[in-house]
């Protein structure tokens, strides 16, 4: 079944779908820009802390090698004691902790042994993050008397900022997903309203001419010359069919009644009706395995509509000449499948995913709603599935319907 360009009247749905992806891409770009800017801030803060620790070490070294006076005490208070954020441990030459700052766990330790254990664990973390700073101790004549090391790690603020982009991306992702779902839901709800409104209005518009046709049929039947004519019988069938179509449109939007029904009989009756109204060059065949007693839960009126649409599309795809083969099979897990195959033009692989969308039609003046309606009837009203089982260019297409038995 070949697919042609869609009608411009249904461009809205495709444009809205594109807009959905535009919103998604914009959200991703905003997230990436935000992450990039946050990483810049993290880098600047890290460099600032490294400079501060370097100043800390230089001050400590200078302080340790000078006699205490008012100026040095002031420097000590302003630079070393004022450090309230960067965790620092001062050790001797062999790595024994001498002093520490901004390590709450060590400050809360109740015993010296427990405190030393905490500081040793912190030293391993600090050494993995940064190289320790060397403090050279000298005597009054300038000779070296020993060394100390200053270990430090990133402040809690810097650590939090490091993970902030991930948290930010996660939050944006969650909101994006919620917006995406809301958008899809609103789109589906609007489509539902369009379908229901169109169906109800169509049923309403068909009511008057059908009533008129019924009256004319009854008038012709009252004429003795026309009463036994085959044309009257066929007209009655067509009027009944129009009544059924009106009923189908009326059912759109409401919950249809599903009943366990013999699938072969329904398909066979539908094909029998279509044969007299389609090209005589189209041959139909129906097979049922393992027998003709397979049943499924369907609404007869709506299901016949599905078979009609698929067969008419097949006839169009074959140009009014070819074969339509229908196979009814019992599947696993209590399902019945119906395969409808034609010998038409086939569907390009690039179009298979789009054929059930509104606007794609095999006819230049078609609305492209037939397959969309078929999918809606099978998947929403019958809780089944319909898809293209196989399609080969210039060889034909097979649609498969799966229903619960």
N, C-alpha and C positions, 0 to 999 in steps of 0.2 A: 504494500500500500504506500504509494509515493506521497511525500509531504511537500507542499509549496509554501510560498511566503504568506505570512499571516495578515489578517485585516488590520488596518490602522485603528479601527474602532476599539480594539482590545490592547493597544499599546500601553495603556495605563498599567496593566498588571506586570508586564515585563519591565517597564520603567521603574515601578516600585520595587521590583526584585533587584534591579541594578542599584537603586538608591540604598537598599539594605546593605549591599556589599560596600558601597561608598562609605557609609557610616562606619562599618567595621574597619575599613582601611584607615580612615581618619582617626579612629580610636587607637589603633595600633601605632600610628605615627606620633600621636600625642604622647602615648606611653613611652615610646622610644626616646623622644626628645626630653621628657621628664627624667627618665633614667640617666640619659647622658648628662644633663645638667646636675643631677644629684651626685653623679660620680665625680664631676669637676669639684663640687663642694667638698666631697669626701677627701679628694686628693689635696685640696688646699688646707683643710683642717689637719690632715696627717702631717703635711710639711710644717705647719705651725707648731704642732706638738713636738715634732723632732727638734725644731729650733729651740723650743722652750726647755726641753730636756737637756740639750747641749748647753744652754745658758745655765741651767740648774747644775750640771756637772762642773762647768767652769767656775761658777760661784762657790760650789762646795769645795773644790780644790783650792781656790784662792783663800777661802775662809779657813780651811784646815792648815794652811801654811803661813797664817798671819796671826799676830797677837790680837786678841779680842779688843775692839774699841767700839765707840758709839756708831761710827759709820758702818763698820762691818756687821754689827748687830742689826742695824737698819736694813742692810742688804739681805742678810739672812732671813729676816722676818718677811720682807717684801717678795723674795724670789722663792726661797725654799719652803718656808712655812705656809706661804699663800697658795701653794699648789694643792688644789682641792679636787682635781679631776683625774690626773694621770697617775696610774698605779706605778710605784717606784720601790725598788729594793736596793739597798746599798750593801755590798758584801766585801769581805777582805780578800786577800790574794788567793786563798784556797776555796773561795766560794761560800764562806760562812756568812749568813745574814747578820748585818750589824744594825740596820735600821730599815724601816719601811713606811710607806705612806699610801693612803687611799686603797687599802686592801681590807675591806670590812670583815671578811671572814677571819683574817688573822687577828684583827682587833677584838673580835668576839671570842677568841680562843680562851679557854679557862686555865689551861696549863701551858708552860713553856714548851713542853714536848709537842703538844697539839699545835701550837703556834709555829714551831719550826717545821712541822710536817706541811702545814699550809703554805709556808713561804717557799719550801723546796718545790712543791707542785707549781706554785706561781712562777718560780725561776725557770722551770722547763718551758712554760708557756711563753714567758718573756724572751727567752733565748731563741725560741723558734720564730718570733716576730721581728726582733731587732738585735743587732750586734750591741753588746754592752759598751758603755762609755768608760774610758780609763781615767782614773783620778790618781795623779802622781803626788805622793807625800814627800816633802823635803824638810830638812833640818834648817836651823838658822843660817848655816854657812852655804846652803844651797844643795847639799848632797842628798841623794835619794834615800829615804828611810823606809819606803814601802809603797804599796799600791792598794787602791780600792777600785771596785767596779760598780757602775750604776746600771742596773737592769730596769727596763720599763716595757710596758705594753700600751696598746691603744686604749684610750679612755672609753668608758661605757657609751658615751655620746657618739664617738666615732664608730664603735662597733654597731650601734643601733642604726646609724646612717648607712653603714655598709649593707645592711639587710633591708633598709627602707625601700630601695627600688624594687626588690622582689615582692615585698608586701604591697607596694603601690601597684605593681603590675597585676598582682593577684586580685586586688580590689577592683581595679579597672576592668579586668577580665570578667569578674563576677557581675559587675554592673552592665558590662557589654553583653554578656550572655542573657541577663534578665531583659535588657532592652531588645535583644534579638528575638527572644521568645515572645515578648509582648507584641513586637512588630508582626511576627508571623501569626500570632493569635488574632490580632486586629484585622490583618489582611484576610485570614480565613473567615472571620466573622462577617466582614464586608462582602466577600464572595458569596457566603451563604445567604445573606440578605438579597444580593442581586439575583441569585438562582431562584430563591423562593418567590421574590417579587415578580420576576419574569414568568415563572411557571404559573403562578396564580392568575396573572393578567392574561396569559395565553389561554388558560382554561376558561376564563370568563369570556374572552372574545370568541372562542369556538362555540360557546353555548348556543347563541342565537342562530347561526347558519346550520348547525346540526339539527336543531329543532325544526327548522324550515325543511331540511332535507328529509327528515322523518315524515313530515306531513306530506311531502310530494311522493314519497315511496308509497305511503298508504293510499294516496289518491290514485296512483298508477295501478296498484293492486286491485282497486275497486273497478277498474276498467276491465271488462271481460276479455277484450282483445289483448291486453297486456299482462293479465294475471299470471299466465303460465309461461311467460317469456323468461329465458335464463338471465337476461339482463336485470330483471327485477330481483332475482335471487342474489346476484353479484352486488347490486346496489345496496341491498339489505346488509350484506356482509361488510361493505365499505362503511356504511353508516354505523354499524356495530363497532367497527374498528375505530372510527372517529370518536365514538363514545368512550372506548377504551383509552384512546390517546388523551382525551380530556380528563379521564380518571387518573391517568399516569401523571399528568401535570399537577393535578390537585393533590397527589400524594407527595410531591416534592415539598420538603420542609416539614412534613409530619412523619411520625414513626410508622412505617408500613407494617402490616401484619404478615408474618412469615409462617408458612405452613409446610410440613413435609410433603413433597410433591414428586411425582415420577418425572425425572428430568427428560427422559427420552420422549415421552408423550408431548411435553411442552415444546421442546425443540422441533419435533416432527410437525406439530400443528402450525408452528410459526413458519417453517420452511414451506409447508403446503400452501399457506396463504401467499407467501412471497413469490413462489414459482409462477403464478399467474400474472404477476404484476412486474416482473423483472424480465430481462432479455431471455429469449428462448435459447440463446447460445450459451447460457450459463448452466452447467450441470451440477446438481447437488448430490451428495452422498452422506448418509448418516450411519454410524456404527456405534454399538454400545457393548462394552465388555466389563464384567463377564456375562451380563444378561441385560434385558431391557427393563429391569425392575429397579434400577438404581434411583434412590430418592435423596433429596437435599432440601434444606429449609429455605424456601424462596417466597417472594411475592410474585405470583404468576404474571400479573400485568407489567410490572417493572422489569422482570427478567426477560419477558418476550421483547421488550423494548431494547434491551442489550443485544439480544441475538439479531434483531432487525438491523440495528445500527452497524454491527460488525459485518453482517452479510452485505448490506448496501455499500459500505466502504470497500469491501472486497470486490464487488462488482465494478465500482468506479475505478479501482486500481487495475483491474483486468481489462478495462475499456469495453465492458459489456460482453466479454467472451472468455470462457475459461472454466475452471472447476473449483468448487468450494467443497471441501471435505470436513465433516464434523465428527469428531471422536469423543465419546463419553466414556470415561474410565473411572474405576474405583481406585482411589489412592490410599496411602497409609494414614493412620491416625484418624479414621472416620471422615475422610474428605472425598469429594467427587470432583474430578477435573473435566473440563470441556475444552478441547482443542479445536479451534476454527482456523483452517488453512486455506489459502488461495493460491492461484498461479499467476499473481499480478507482478507489478514492477518491483516490489520489495521496498524496504525502508533503509536509507543510508544509516550507518552505525552512529554517525554524529547527531542524527535526529531522533533516535529511539527514545532517548531520555526526555524529549520535548513533546512527543506526540499527544500526551494526555493533558498538555497545558492548553488553556483557552487561546484560540487565535490561529492554530495550525490546521490547515485544511487541504484536502486533495483537490478541491474545486476552487477555481478562480474567484467565484462569488460566494463561496461557503463561509460560514461564520467560524468554523473550526471548533464547534462545541460538542460534536457527536461523541468523540472519544472521551472528552472531559466528563460528559454526562454518564457515559458507560462506567468510567472509573468510579464516579461518585456513587452510582447505584450499587455496584458490586462491593466496594470497600467500606462505604459509610452505612448503607442500608442493609446489606447482606453480611457485613463483617468478613468478606472474603478477599480474594486477591485477583488482580488481572495484570498481565504483563506480556511483553513480546517474548515468546519462547525462542523463536528463530526467524530470521529474515535474511534473504539473499537477493541481491540485485538481479532483476529480470528472471527470477525463479519463483518468488512468492514469499508470503509471510504467514507465520502461525501465532495466533493469540491464544494464551492459556488462561482459563478462568478456574479458580479453585474455590469450592464452596464446602461448608460444613454439612455433613449428611445427618 
